[in-house]
Amino acid sequence: MVNNRRTQLLVLEAEYRADGNCFEKGSPTQLTAEFYPYLPSLQYRTLAEYQQARRRDLSARQGGCVPLPEKRLHAESRSYAERARKVLGGPIPEQR
C-alpha cells in the first residue's frame, strides 16, 4: 500500500518490489517505509535509512515524484449510487 497517512510504503507480510519507484513524504512525520507485523514494527524515516538497513530498492529515489493516479476503486465506489439509480430507474429508497 502506498502513501498512507502514516507511511509511503506499508508492507504487510508480502513479497514486494519498490525498485525504481519514487518516494515523497506527504508530511514531515510520515515514514518512508514500515514492515508490519513485526514486534516492534520495522520503521524507516528516510529512503536512505531504509535502503541501508534492508539492502533493497537501491534504485528507488526520494522527492520530485509525479502525482499518484487517482485511486480507481475509490472513484468507482463514489459513483456507485448514481449508477444504481440509473439501473433501477429512480431514487434508491433509504435503508432503515
Backbone as a ProteinNet text record, in pm:
[ID]
protein_1_A
[PRIMARY]
MVNNRRTQLLVLEAEYRADGNCFEKGSPTQLTAEFYPYLPSLQYRTLAEYQQARRRDLSARQGGCVPLPEKRLHAESRSYAERARKVLGGPIPEQR
[TERTIARY]
85.4	0	89.6	51.7	136.1	63.9	145.3	103.8	-14.9	0.6	-97.5	-63.7	-152.2	-129	2.2	32.3	149.7	276.5	265.7	383.9	365.4	478.6	477.8	460.7	532.2	526.2	496.7	384.9	348	344	428.4	437.9	375.6	273.7	201.6	229.3	335.6	369.5	357.2	425.2	411.6	546.3	556.2	670.4	638.9	732.8	708.4	832.6	817	928.6	897.3	985.4	968.9	1088.2	1171.4	1290.6	1250.6	1314.6	1283.2	1168.5	1105.6	994.2	1042.5	951.6	979.6	901.7	968.7	906.4	906	791.5	782.1	686.7	738.7	658.8	549.3	430.5	319.3	325.9	400.2	418.8	553.8	609.4	740.9	741.7	626.5	620.9	593.3	561.9	532	659.1	648.1	759.9	776.6	898.1	918.9	868.8	904.2	863.1	839.9	743.8	715.6	679.1	734.5	707.7	629.2	511.9	420.9	371	342.5	362.5	494.8	576.1	698.3	694.1	747.1	745.3	884.8	916.7	834.6	838.4	744.1	742.9	871.8	917	1038.2	999.1	1050.9	1013.9	1137.5	1123.6	1234.6	1184.9	1248.8	1205.8	1246.4	1360.4	1407.6	1434.6	1438.1	1467.9	1609.9	1703.3	1842.4	1853	1784.8	1785.2	1725.9	1616.6	1550.9	1641.5	1702.7	1790	1911.5	1969	2088.2	2054.7	1942.9	1907.2	1859.7	1779.7	1719.2	1797.1	1884	1959.8	1864.9	1755.6	1655.7	1622.3	1567.4	1514.8	1619.8	1741.5	1854.2	1845.7	1762.3	1748.4	1622.3	1552.8	1440.4	1495.9	1412	1458.6	1357	1401.6	1313.2	1300.1	1175.5	1147.1	1134.9	1063.7	1045.5	957.4	865.6	780	663	615.1	492.4	374.4	262	146.4	98.3	50.9	-6.7	-137.8	-173.9	-303.6	-415.4	-534.5	-649.1	-675	-712.9	-744	-871.9	-860.4	-971.4	-1087.4	-1056.6	-1162.3	-1243.5	-1175.7	-1245.2	-1334.9	-1284.6	-1363.5	-1485.8	-1468.8	-1580.9	-1683	-1636.7	-1731	-1809.8	-1748.7	-1820.3	-1933.5	-1918.5	-2021.1	-2121.8	-2111.7	-2198.8	-2346.1	-2379.8	-2520.7	-2583.9	-2514.4	-2568.7	-2589.5	-2495.4	-2511	-2628.7	-2646	-2756.8	-2890.6	-2898.7	-3022.2	-3058.2	-2958	-2983	-3034.6	-2975.2	-3017	-3158.7	-3188.2	-3320	-3426.2	-3385.3	-3480.7	-3543.6	-3478	-3533.2	-3448.9	-3499.3	-3421.5	-3414.4	-3306.6	-3288	-3349.5	-3441.6	-3501.8	-3395.9	-3413.5	-3319.9	-3342.1	-3232	-3241	-3264	-3338.7	-3365.4	-3292.8
-116.8	0	122.5	222.6	340.9	466.5	559.8	693.3	692.1	620.5	621.9	735.8	765.8	876.3	856.6	733	705.4	677.4	611.1	569.9	584.8	596.2	592.5	449.2	355.5	214.1	133.2	61.9	-24.6	-166.9	-252.3	-391.1	-480.3	-555.3	-643.5	-788.2	-846	-986.3	-1022	-950.4	-972.3	-961	-1025.5	-1003.3	-877.2	-791.6	-664.7	-623.6	-526.6	-462.7	-316.1	-233.3	-89	-31.3	-118	-72.1	15.6	129.4	222.2	315.5	297.5	382.8	512.6	604	734.3	747.8	790.4	810.5	959.7	1010.7	1151.7	1163.6	1209.8	1219.1	1323.4	1289.2	1382.6	1480.5	1444.2	1531.9	1499	1590.9	1564.7	1444.7	1407.1	1294.9	1161.1	1163.5	1038.9	954.8	824.8	732.9	701.3	669.6	623.9	481.3	392.4	252.2	192.2	99.7	26	-116.7	-209.2	-350.8	-402	-456.1	-494.4	-635.8	-721.4	-702.2	-762.4	-683.8	-725.5	-658.8	-723	-665.8	-622.6	-497.4	-385.6	-378.5	-307.6	-297.3	-229.9	-267.1	-208.5	-80.7	33.2	162.8	237.4	303.1	379.8	518.7	620.3	758.3	811.2	768	818.1	701.2	730.9	626.6	573.9	662.1	618.3	521.9	551.5	464.5	327.3	328.2	204.6	122.6	187.7	117.2	58.9	133.1	86.2	-34	-28.3	-135.6	-261.7	-246.6	-360.7	-408.8	-322.6	-355.5	-392.1	-318.3	-340.2	-207.8	-216.5	-99.5	11	-30	63.2	165.9	142	244.2	328.8	311.1	398.8	536.7	638.9	774.5	844.8	950.7	1026.9	1169.1	1215.7	1352.5	1369	1473.8	1503.1	1403.2	1340.1	1236.3	1298.8	1227.8	1269.5	1229.9	1300.2	1265.2	1123.2	1056.8	923.2	932.7	829.2	831	825.5	870.3	864	718	695.4	559.6	516.3	421.9	382.4	323.1	237.7	174.9	281.2	379.4	486.2	565.4	598.4	673.2	592.6	463.3	378.8	366.4	357.1	344.2	473.3	588.5	715.1	724.9	664.1	675.1	560.1	470.2	353.6	390.5	480.4	514.9	569.9	656.5	713.6	605.4	514.8	405.4	315.8	290.4	206.9	274.5	405.6	477.6	463.6	473	460.3	321.1	219.5	81.1	57.7	108.7	85.4	181.6	289.4	382.5	478.3	508	604	612.7	688.1	702.7	572	554.9	435.3	464.3	377.7	403.9	397	482.2	480.7	355	300.2	182.4	227.9	150.1	184	90.9
0	0	0	-74.4	-85	-38.4	9.3	51.1	145.9	255.6	362.5	457.1	547.2	640.9	717.4	754	838.3	757.6	642.2	566.4	416.2	345.7	199.6	150.4	210.2	172.6	297.7	299.4	411.3	359.1	413.9	369.2	475.8	436.4	527.6	489.4	544.6	519.5	371.5	286	142.1	73.4	-40.3	-128.5	-208	-223.9	-290.4	-366.3	-451.8	-520.2	-534.3	-484.9	-498.2	-572.7	-631.3	-701.9	-820.1	-833.3	-941.5	-908.1	-793.9	-755.1	-692	-676.2	-617.4	-487.4	-383.4	-253	-223	-181.3	-145.3	-28.1	84	205.2	190.5	240.7	240	355.3	459.8	575.8	638.2	717	778.6	872.7	927.4	1021.5	953.2	824.7	753.5	738.4	764.9	747.1	599.2	557.1	420.1	404.2	498.6	486.9	624.9	629.8	752.6	715.8	788.9	767.7	888.3	863.1	969.2	942.2	1035.2	1177	1224.1	1273.3	1342.7	1478.4	1577.3	1711.6	1750.8	1758.5	1711.9	1559.8	1501.3	1355.3	1309.2	1190.9	1134.2	1062.3	1109.9	1056.5	1008.6	893.9	836.8	799.7	854.2	831.8	694.8	642.7	513.5	419.9	291.4	193.1	213.2	241	261.7	379.9	488.3	606.7	571.6	498	455.3	362.8	263.2	169.6	240	331.3	402.6	491.4	561.8	654.7	581.8	477.4	410.1	288.4	231.8	109.9	-4.6	-15.6	-119.9	-186.1	-305.5	-375.9	-388.9	-424.3	-426.4	-538.4	-640.7	-744.7	-725.7	-612	-580.2	-546.1	-557.2	-526.9	-438.7	-373	-284.8	-336.3	-349.5	-389.4	-539.6	-582.3	-723.3	-795.5	-723.8	-781.6	-857.1	-957.9	-1025.7	-936.4	-944.7	-860.5	-888.7	-784.5	-799.3	-876	-951.8	-1019.4	-916.1	-954.9	-865.1	-830.2	-707.2	-664.4	-734.3	-826.3	-912	-832.5	-737.8	-659.8	-587.4	-529.7	-458.1	-553.5	-670.5	-768.1	-810.4	-831.3	-870.3	-758.2	-634.9	-523.7	-503.2	-530.6	-517.4	-619.3	-733.7	-837.5	-832.9	-736	-729.5	-717.9	-626.5	-603.9	-731.3	-802.4	-926.1	-1032.1	-1045.6	-1142.2	-1104.9	-975.3	-928.7	-958.9	-939.8	-971.6	-1119.4	-1205.4	-1349.3	-1384	-1323.4	-1349.6	-1299.3	-1180.2	-1121.3	-1173.1	-1238	-1296.2	-1197.2	-1089.6	-993.5	-869.6	-772.8	-647.7	-571.2	-501.9	-418.8	-282.3	-234.3	-102.6	6.4	108	221.1	303.4	353.3	439.9	582.4	655.6	797	886.9
[MASK]
++++++++++++++++++++++++++++++++++++++++++++++++++++++++++++++++++++++++++++++++++++++++++++++++

